[in-house]
Structure formats: C-alpha cells, structure tokens
Amino acid sequence: MGNNTCEFVENGLAEIRWHARGGQGAVTAAKTLAEMSLTKNMFFQAFPEYGPERMGAPIQCFNRLSTNRISTYCGITNPRMVVVVDPTLLDVVDVTAGLAMDGILIVNTDASPAELRKKLGLKGRKIYTVDATHISIDELGRFMPNIPVLGALLKVTELLSEEEAIAFLKESFGKKFSGKVVESNIRALQRAFKEVKEE
C-alpha cells in the first residue's frame, strides 16, 4: 500500500468522517479506532453526529486522531479521510463533500477503485475499496461490515500493523465477547488487510 500515514496525519492531525446506516457498527468502529490510536500515544476523539439514529437511517460519525492535545470539538466538515460502510449511501449522500483533493476515500463495495471513480465521476482523491459485506457474511455469518472496513482503514493508513490490530482485538473484544466471536472478527480483519484494493 505504501506509507500513507504522513498523508493521513497532516500537521499532526487526522480527521475522519464515517458514513453508514444505524445498526451497522460504524460508531463502534470509530470508537475502536480511537482506542487503537491510544496504543500509538495519540490523542483522540470519536463521536456521532447526533440525530435520529434509528436502525437503517443514514448516520455520520467522526474521529480526530492527533499527536498533540485536541482543542477542537465541532463536527468535521473537511476530513482527510472518508469511510463509507454502506455502499447504498453513495446514491443518496454526497460522501465526498469537503474531502480534500488529496484526501482518502475507503468504500465497502465489490467494485474496483477505478469502477467507483467512474461511477462517482471523481477527480483527485485516493480511492480504496473492500468487499466488507461479503467478508462479514462469510466470517461473521451476518451483515456487520464495520470490522472489515476498519481493517481496510488500518491497512491503508498503516496506523497499526495487522499483528498489532489482532493483538488489540484479542485484548479488547476478549473482555466483552466469546472466543468464537473474537476469532471470527479477527478473521474478518485479516481478510480486509489482504483484500482491500487500491488504484
């Protein structure tokens, strides 16, 4: 993938906007990413856009990750990265609004980055795709694409290595879930690391 960390963290700060639907685990993924950044001695924020977060409704949530203390507390309008957990939102939400021309877009889709660029008519930006839907159904037995999408994000940004991410999930998820659930999430994460596509 190459080292995108320096592009991802600009002037010591990375701002990420997640697009998903209620019930798909995006808020959990954003919180998990924030906790992972703590292992790199970073400061973090993870927060949803408050609104009617009913099951299936479009939602946004946000991350700020920084090497310095964070003194900004508003929503994120010009992210360095946009993560799209539900591909059906591409038809109803302008997911690239405010995304810098040299920003990063990660989308859960079975399309290639080139196909997605053509579909969205996008110029600039770096596009990555991962079929998190297929991975989650294979490994988790249901549509819950948040961990595969998080795995793709970690691979793209190199914030954590695959081994570091696995160790984190074992420690963090191991306190809350059964061994079977932890292992299935680890497999989903590993597949995303391997299967994420770039242009």
C-alpha positions in Angstrom: 0.0 0.0 0.0 2.9 2.4 0.6 3.2 4.6 3.6 0.1 6.8 3.7 0.5 7.7 7.4 2.1 11.0 6.7 -0.7 11.9 4.3 -3.3 10.6 6.7 -2.0 12.6 9.6 -1.5 16.1 8.3 0.3 18.5 10.6 -0.1 16.0 13.5 -3.9 15.7 13.0 -6.1 13.3 11.1 -9.9 13.9 10.7 -12.1 11.1 9.5 -15.8 11.1 8.6 -17.7 7.8 8.6 -20.9 7.2 6.6 -23.2 4.3 7.5 -26.7 3.3 8.5 -27.8 2.9 12.0 -27.1 -0.6 13.3 -24.0 -1.3 11.1 -21.5 -0.7 13.9 -19.8 2.4 12.5 -19.9 4.2 15.9 -18.3 1.1 17.4 -15.6 1.0 14.7 -14.9 4.7 15.2 -14.5 4.2 19.0 -12.3 1.1 18.4 -10.1 3.1 16.0 -9.8 5.8 18.7 -8.8 3.3 21.3 -6.3 1.8 18.9 -4.7 5.2 18.4 -4.1 5.3 22.1 -1.6 2.5 21.7 0.4 4.9 19.5 0.3 7.6 22.2 -2.1 9.7 20.2 -4.9 11.9 21.5 -8.3 11.1 20.1 -12.0 11.9 19.7 -14.8 9.6 18.5 -18.3 11.0 18.3 -21.5 10.5 16.3 -23.5 13.3 14.6 -26.5 13.5 16.9 -29.8 12.9 15.2 -32.4 10.2 14.7 -30.1 7.2 14.8 -32.8 4.6 14.2 -32.0 1.3 12.6 -31.2 1.7 8.9 -31.2 5.5 8.9 -28.1 7.3 7.4 -25.7 8.4 10.1 -22.3 10.0 10.3 -19.7 9.6 13.0 -16.3 11.2 13.3 -12.7 10.6 14.5 -10.0 13.1 15.3 -6.6 11.5 15.9 -3.7 13.8 16.9 -0.1 13.7 18.1 -1.0 16.8 20.1 -3.8 17.7 22.5 -7.1 18.3 20.7 -8.8 21.7 21.4 -11.4 21.5 18.6 -14.8 20.0 19.5 -17.0 20.7 16.5 -18.1 18.4 13.7 -15.7 17.6 10.9 -16.5 19.3 7.6 -13.2 18.9 5.8 -11.9 15.4 6.6 -8.6 13.9 5.4 -10.4 10.6 5.0 -14.0 9.4 4.4 -15.1 5.9 5.1 -18.3 4.5 3.6 -19.6 1.5 5.4 -22.8 1.1 3.4 -22.5 1.4 -0.4 -26.2 2.2 -0.9 -25.4 5.6 0.6 -23.4 6.5 -2.5 -26.7 7.1 -4.3 -28.2 9.3 -1.5 -25.4 11.2 0.2 -22.5 13.3 -1.2 -19.9 11.3 0.7 -17.0 13.3 -0.7 -18.4 16.7 0.4 -15.4 18.6 1.9 -12.9 15.8 1.2 -9.6 17.4 0.1 -8.5 16.6 -3.4 -5.5 14.7 -1.9 -7.8 13.0 0.7 -8.5 9.3 1.0 -11.9 7.5 0.3 -12.5 4.0 1.5 -15.7 2.3 0.4 -17.3 -1.0 1.2 -18.1 -2.3 -2.3 -17.3 -5.2 -4.6 -16.4 -2.6 -7.3 -12.8 -1.8 -8.1 -11.5 1.7 -7.2 -11.4 2.5 -11.0 -15.1 1.5 -11.4 -16.0 3.5 -8.3 -14.2 6.6 -9.6 -16.1 6.3 -12.9 -19.5 5.8 -11.1 -19.0 8.8 -8.9 -17.3 11.0 -11.5 -14.5 11.7 -9.0 -11.4 13.7 -9.7 -8.4 13.5 -7.3 -8.6 11.7 -4.0 -7.1 8.3 -3.4 -9.8 5.6 -3.6 -9.7 2.2 -1.9 -12.4 -0.5 -1.9 -13.0 -3.6 0.1 -15.9 -6.0 -0.1 -16.7 -5.8 3.6 -20.2 -7.0 3.1 -19.0 -10.4 1.6 -16.3 -10.7 4.3 -18.7 -10.1 7.1 -21.3 -12.6 5.8 -18.5 -15.2 5.3 -16.8 -14.7 8.6 -19.4 -13.4 11.0 -22.5 -15.0 9.4 -24.3 -11.7 9.1 -24.1 -8.3 7.5 -21.9 -6.4 10.0 -19.2 -4.7 7.9 -17.6 -2.5 10.5 -14.6 -4.6 11.4 -13.6 -5.4 7.8 -13.9 -1.7 6.9 -11.8 -0.9 10.0 -9.2 -3.4 8.8 -9.1 -1.8 5.4 -8.6 1.6 7.1 -5.7 0.3 9.2 -4.0 -1.3 6.1 -4.4 1.9 4.1 -3.1 4.3 6.8 -0.6 1.9 8.4 -1.7 3.3 11.8 -1.5 -0.3 13.2 0.1 -3.3 11.6 -2.0 -6.4 11.1 -0.3 -8.1 14.1 -0.9 -5.0 16.3 -4.6 -4.9 15.3 -5.1 -8.6 16.0 -3.5 -8.2 19.4 -5.7 -5.2 20.2 -8.9 -7.1 19.2 -7.9 -10.1 21.3 -7.4 -7.9 24.3 -10.3 -5.5 23.9 -13.0 -7.8 22.4 -11.9 -10.7 24.6 -13.3 -8.8 27.6 -16.8 -8.5 26.0 -17.3 -11.4 23.6 -16.9 -15.1 23.4 -13.8 -16.6 22.0 -15.7 -17.7 18.9 -16.9 -14.1 18.2 -13.4 -12.7 18.8 -11.9 -15.2 16.4 -14.5 -14.5 13.7 -13.8 -10.8 13.9 -10.1 -11.4 13.7 -10.6 -13.4 10.5 -12.7 -10.6 9.1 -10.0 -8.1 9.9 -7.2 -10.2 8.4 -9.2 -10.7 5.2 -9.7 -7.0 4.9 -6.0 -6.4 5.2 -5.4 -8.8 2.3 -8.4 -7.9 0.1 -8.5 -4.1 0.2 -7.9 -2.8 -3.3 -6.2 0.4 -4.4 -6.0 2.1 -7.8 
